[in-house]
Amino acid sequence: MSKQRPRILVADDDKVTRLKLCHILEQDVGAEVLTADDGEQAWEIFIADESIQFIISDWVMPQCDGPQLCARVRGQKNRPYTYFILATAKAEEDDLVKGLALGADDYVRKPINGPELQARVKAGLRMVELERSLAMRNAELEQALSAASQMQQDMLPNAILLEKIRRNSGLEIAYSYQACESLGGDVLRLVEPREGKTLLLLGDVSGHGIPASLAAVGLSAFFQTQSAITCDLRELLLRAHNYCTNEFPTGVYATAILLLIDNAGRTVEGVVAGHPPLLWLHENGTIEKFSGEIAPLGLFSEPPEVLNLISLQLAPSERLIAYSDGIVETRNAAGDMYTESNLTQSIAGAAKETLVQMLNHVLEDMVAWRGVDQPAEDDITLLALQFETAD
C-alpha cells in the first residue's frame, strides 16, 4: 500500500510565485498542492477540507494577509494541528519574530530558494506526522481509559445485587463511590461466596492516575476470584498482601477493610489493614472505632505476623460505616482537613435517617467544608450497612 501524499495549501496573490511553489512541492517534496489567490480564499478552502494540515502563505495579500490567516487557523481548536509557514520579502528580524509570535511555525524568504523551501517543508511534514501519530496514540489511550473506567463501574455493587441481598437476608447496604479522575484508585467489591454469607472489600490504592487505577482494578478482580476459594479473612488478607507485593508497581500499596457478614446470625468479622477505622454506630448515637495494626497491603514484602480480627454482632438499629481517606483528608480553602471528628459528628447528626439519607448528609457536609466549587483532590468512597428491623 503506497504512502499517502501530503496535502499542502499554498496562498499567494502572485501567480508566478504560486507556480514556482507548486513545482517545488510537487516535484521535490511529492506533495499534493491546493492553491488560493489570497488569504480569504485560502481560509475558505481550509475550512472546507479538514485533511489540510500544512499551509504556506504569503505575508502580504489582499483581504486577509498571512498573519491574519494564521491567526484564524490557530483559532480552530477542534482540528488537528496545522503547520504554518509564512513566505515573506521582509528582511527585518523584528517582522519575522512578529510572524512567529502570531503563531507561524516557520518562514521562508522571498524570492523562494528551492532547496531551502524543500528542507523547511520536509521538517514541517515530520512535525505534522509526529502530531498525527501522537493524536492516534492519545485516541487509543482515551479508548483504553474509557474501557477501564467502565470496567471499574461494572465491578461496583449494582442495585440488583444490593436488592437481592436485602430481600434474602435483611442486610441493607448503601454506598457512594466518586473518582476524582476518569479512573479511580479506590476499590469496592461485594460478593456472596456462599449462601448466607456476604464478603466486602473496601480498599484504597496509593497514588493517583493510571498506575493506581489499574492496580485497583486488578485488586478488585483478584478479590472476586479468591473469595470463591475461601471465606477465611486471614487467608484472604494474606493472599491479597502477596498479590499486591508481587503485582503492584514499585512503591504502590493498598489500604483495606475486609468484612465477612453472617446474615443469619447478624454477626460481622472484619480486618483493617492500614485503612481508616471501621465505625460502629450504636443505637444511642455513640460511635465505636475499630482500627487495625496491620500495615497496608504490599507496603512491606514480609506478610503481617499477627492478624487480629474484629468480631461484633449488629442489632437491627445499629450501623457499620467504612470510608476511604479521601473524605477525612478533604481540605477547605484554609488548607484544613475535614478530619474524622467532623465525619463522626455528621454521621451522628443523621443517625435516624435512612442509610442513603445519612450518606448524602455526610457528603453534603464534606462538600460544604471543601467548597462547592472546589474539585475533589482524591477518590471518595463512603459505605454504610445495617440489618433491617423485623416487621
C-alpha positions in Angstrom: 0.0 0.0 0.0 1.6 3.3 -1.1 2.1 6.1 1.4 -0.5 8.9 1.1 0.9 12.1 -0.4 0.9 15.1 1.9 -1.6 17.8 1.1 -0.3 21.4 1.2 -2.3 24.6 0.8 -0.4 27.5 -0.9 -1.8 31.0 -0.6 -0.2 33.8 -2.7 -1.6 36.6 -4.8 1.3 36.4 -7.2 0.7 33.8 -9.9 4.4 33.2 -10.7 5.2 32.6 -7.1 2.3 30.1 -6.8 3.5 28.2 -9.9 7.1 28.1 -8.5 5.9 26.8 -5.1 3.7 24.2 -6.8 6.6 22.9 -8.9 8.9 22.6 -5.9 6.3 21.0 -3.7 5.0 18.5 -6.3 8.3 17.6 -7.9 10.8 17.7 -5.0 8.5 17.0 -2.0 5.9 14.8 -3.6 3.0 16.8 -2.2 -0.5 17.3 -3.5 -0.9 21.1 -3.7 -4.0 23.2 -3.4 -3.7 26.9 -4.3 -5.5 30.1 -3.3 -5.2 33.6 -4.8 -5.5 35.4 -1.4 -5.9 34.7 2.3 -9.7 34.8 2.2 -9.9 32.1 -0.5 -7.3 30.1 1.4 -9.4 30.3 4.6 -12.5 29.0 2.7 -10.5 26.1 1.3 -9.1 25.3 4.8 -12.5 25.3 6.5 -14.0 23.1 3.8 -11.2 20.5 3.9 -10.2 19.1 7.3 -7.5 17.0 5.9 -5.3 20.1 5.3 -2.6 20.2 8.0 0.1 22.3 6.1 -0.2 25.8 4.8 2.4 28.0 3.1 1.1 31.6 2.9 2.4 34.9 1.6 2.7 37.6 4.2 1.2 40.5 2.2 -2.1 39.6 0.5 -5.4 41.5 -0.2 -8.5 40.9 2.1 -6.7 38.6 4.5 -2.9 38.7 4.9 -0.7 35.8 6.0 -0.6 36.7 9.8 -4.4 37.2 9.8 -4.9 33.8 8.1 -2.5 32.2 10.6 -4.5 33.7 13.5 -7.7 32.3 12.1 -6.2 28.8 11.6 -4.9 28.8 15.2 -8.4 29.7 16.4 -9.6 26.3 15.2 -9.1 24.4 18.4 -11.1 21.3 17.4 -8.9 20.5 14.3 -5.6 18.6 14.1 -2.6 20.9 14.4 -1.8 22.7 11.1 1.8 23.6 10.3 2.1 27.1 9.0 4.9 28.7 7.0 5.0 32.4 6.2 6.7 33.4 2.9 7.9 37.0 3.1 10.1 39.5 1.4 10.5 41.3 4.8 14.1 41.4 5.8 13.8 42.9 9.3 14.2 40.4 12.1 11.5 42.2 14.1 9.0 41.4 11.4 10.0 37.8 11.3 9.8 37.5 15.1 6.4 39.1 14.9 5.2 36.5 12.4 6.4 33.6 14.6 4.8 35.2 17.7 1.4 35.3 15.8 1.5 31.5 15.6 3.6 30.7 12.5 5.8 27.7 12.8 8.5 28.8 10.3 9.2 31.2 7.5 10.9 31.3 4.1 12.3 34.4 2.4 11.3 35.7 -1.0 12.5 35.2 -3.6 11.9 31.5 -2.9 15.0 29.3 -2.7 14.1 25.8 -3.8 16.5 23.7 -1.6 15.7 25.9 1.5 11.9 25.6 0.9 12.3 21.8 0.4 14.3 21.4 3.7 11.8 23.5 5.7 8.8 21.8 4.3 10.2 18.3 4.9 11.0 19.3 8.5 7.4 20.6 8.9 5.9 17.4 7.4 7.8 15.4 10.0 6.2 17.5 12.7 2.8 17.0 11.2 3.4 13.3 11.1 4.5 13.3 14.7 1.4 15.3 15.7 -0.8 12.8 13.8 0.9 9.8 15.5 0.5 11.4 18.9 -3.1 12.1 18.2 -3.7 8.5 17.2 -2.0 7.2 20.4 -4.0 9.7 22.5 -7.2 8.4 20.9 -6.2 4.8 21.6 -5.3 5.8 25.2 -8.7 7.5 25.7 -10.4 4.4 24.4 -8.4 2.2 26.8 -9.1 4.6 29.7 -12.8 4.6 28.8 -12.9 0.8 28.8 -11.0 0.6 32.1 -13.4 3.2 33.6 -16.4 1.1 32.5 -14.7 -2.0 34.0 -14.4 -0.2 37.3 -18.0 0.8 37.2 -19.0 -2.8 36.4 -17.1 -4.1 39.4 -19.0 -1.9 41.8 -22.0 -3.4 43.6 -25.0 -2.8 41.4 -28.6 -2.1 42.5 -29.7 -5.7 41.6 -27.2 -7.3 43.9 -27.9 -4.9 46.7 -31.6 -5.6 46.5 -31.1 -9.3 46.3 -29.1 -9.3 49.5 -31.6 -7.1 51.3 -34.5 -9.2 50.2 -32.9 -12.5 51.1 -31.1 -11.6 54.3 -32.4 -8.2 55.5 -28.9 -6.8 55.1 -29.1 -3.3 53.7 -26.1 -1.7 52.1 -25.7 1.8 50.6 -22.6 3.4 49.3 -21.2 6.3 47.3 -18.1 6.0 45.0 -16.7 9.1 43.5 -13.4 9.0 41.5 -11.6 12.3 41.3 -10.4 11.5 37.7 -11.8 9.3 34.9 -10.3 6.3 36.8 -10.3 5.9 40.5 -7.8 4.2 42.9 -10.5 3.2 45.4 -11.7 -0.4 45.4 -15.2 -1.5 46.4 -16.2 -5.1 45.9 -19.2 -7.1 47.3 -19.6 -10.8 46.8 -21.7 -13.7 48.1 -19.3 -16.6 48.3 -21.9 -18.9 49.8 -25.5 -18.8 50.9 -26.0 -16.6 54.0 -22.6 -15.0 53.8 -21.5 -11.6 52.3 -17.9 -10.6 51.8 -17.0 -6.9 51.4 -13.7 -5.3 50.4 -13.1 -1.5 50.6 -9.6 -0.6 49.6 -7.6 2.4 48.6 -4.6 2.1 46.3 -1.8 4.7 47.0 -1.1 7.4 44.4 -3.3 8.7 41.6 -3.6 8.3 37.9 -3.4 5.3 35.6 -1.0 3.1 37.7 -3.1 3.4 40.8 -6.3 2.8 38.9 -5.1 -0.3 37.1 -3.8 -1.6 40.4 -7.2 -1.0 41.9 -8.9 -2.9 39.0 -6.5 -5.8 39.5 -7.1 -6.0 43.2 -10.8 -6.0 42.8 -10.7 -8.8 40.3 -8.3 -10.7 42.5 -10.6 -10.4 45.5 -13.5 -11.7 43.3 -11.7 -14.8 42.3 -10.2 -15.6 45.7 -13.5 -15.2 47.6 -14.7 -18.2 45.6 -11.9 -20.2 47.1 -12.0 -19.2 50.7 -14.1 -17.0 53.1 -11.4 -17.0 55.8 -10.5 -13.4 56.3 -6.9 -14.1 57.5 -6.3 -16.3 54.4 -7.9 -13.7 52.1 -5.8 -10.9 53.6 -2.5 -12.9 53.2 -3.4 -13.7 49.6 -4.2 -10.1 48.9 -0.9 -9.0 50.5 1.0 -11.4 48.3 -0.9 -10.2 45.3 -0.1 -6.5 46.0 3.5 -7.3 46.8 4.1 -9.2 43.5 1.8 -7.4 41.1 1.6 -3.8 42.0 4.2 -1.3 40.6 7.1 -0.5 42.9 6.1 1.8 45.6 2.4 1.2 45.2 0.4 -0.4 48.0 -3.2 -0.6 49.2 -5.1 0.0 52.5 -8.1 -2.2 53.0 -11.0 -3.2 55.1 -12.3 -6.8 54.8 -15.7 -7.7 56.2 -17.4 -11.1 56.4 -21.0 -10.8 57.3 -23.1 -13.8 58.5 -26.5 -12.7 57.5 -28.4 -15.3 59.6 -26.5 -14.6 62.8 -26.2 -10.9 62.0 -22.5 -11.1 63.0 -19.6 -9.4 61.4 -15.9 -10.3 61.3 -13.5 -7.7 60.0 -9.9 -6.9 59.5 -8.3 -3.5 58.9 -5.0 -3.1 57.1 -3.7 0.4 57.2 -7.2 1.8 56.4 -9.2 4.5 58.2 -11.1 2.9 61.1 -14.4 1.0 60.8 -17.1 2.9 62.6 -19.9 1.2 64.6 -22.8 3.5 65.2 -24.8 2.3 68.2 -28.5 2.8 68.9 -27.8 5.6 71.4 -25.8 7.6 68.8 -22.3 6.8 70.1 -19.7 5.7 67.7 -17.1 3.0 68.3 -14.0 2.8 66.2 -12.0 -0.3 65.1 -8.5 0.4 63.8 -6.0 -2.2 62.7 -2.3 -2.5 63.5 -1.8 -4.3 60.2 0.3 -2.5 57.6 -1.1 -1.6 54.2 -1.0 -4.5 51.7 2.2 -4.5 49.7 3.9 -1.8 51.6 6.4 -4.3 53.0 7.4 -7.6 51.4 7.0 -9.5 54.6 3.4 -10.7 55.3 1.9 -9.5 58.6 2.6 -11.8 61.5 -0.5 -11.1 63.6 -3.9 -10.7 62.1 -6.4 -9.7 64.8 -10.0 -9.9 63.7 -12.8 -7.6 64.6 -15.9 -9.5 65.8 -19.2 -8.0 66.6 -23.0 -8.5 66.4 -25.2 -5.9 64.9 -28.5 -5.0 66.5 -31.2 -4.0 63.9 -30.8 -0.3 64.7 -27.0 -0.3 64.6 -24.8 0.5 61.6 -21.3 0.0 60.3 -19.7 2.7 58.3 -16.5 2.4 56.2 -14.8 5.1 54.1 -11.7 6.0 52.2 -9.3 8.7 53.4 -10.4 11.0 50.5 -13.2 12.1 52.9 -11.3 13.0 56.0 -8.4 14.4 54.1 -10.6 16.8 52.1 -9.3 20.3 52.6 -11.1 23.6 52.8 -9.8 27.0 51.4 -7.6 27.4 54.5 -6.0 24.1 53.9 -7.6 22.4 56.9 -8.7 18.8 56.6 -12.3 17.7 57.2 -11.0 15.1 59.8 -12.5 12.1 61.4 -14.1 14.3 64.1 -16.2 16.2 61.5 -17.1 12.9 59.9 -18.4 11.3 63.1 -20.3 14.3 64.0 -22.0 14.4 60.7 -22.8 10.6 60.9 -24.3 11.1 64.4 -26.3 14.0 63.3 -28.1 11.8 60.6 -28.2 8.6 62.6 -32.1 8.5 62.5 -32.2 9.0 58.7 -32.2 6.2 56.2 -28.8 4.8 55.1 -28.9 6.7 51.8 -30.0 9.9 53.5 -27.2 9.6 56.1 -24.6 9.1 53.4 -25.9 12.1 51.4 -25.9 14.2 54.6 -22.2 13.3 55.2 -21.2 14.0 51.6 -23.0 17.3 51.5 -21.4 18.4 54.8 -18.0 17.4 53.4 -18.5 19.3 50.2 -19.7 22.4 52.1 -16.4 22.2 54.1 -14.3 21.9 50.9 -16.3 24.5 49.0 -19.0 23.7 46.4 -16.9 25.0 43.5 -13.7 23.2 44.5 -12.9 19.8 42.9 -12.1 16.7 45.0 -8.4 16.0 45.4 -8.8 12.3 46.0 -11.2 9.5 45.4 -14.1 9.3 47.8 -15.9 6.1 48.9 -18.4 6.0 51.7 -20.3 2.9 52.7 -22.9 2.0 55.4 -24.7 -1.2 56.2 -27.4 -2.3 58.7 -29.8 -5.2 59.2 -33.4 -4.2 58.8 -35.8 -4.3 61.7 -38.1 -7.3 61.6 -41.7 -6.4 60.9 
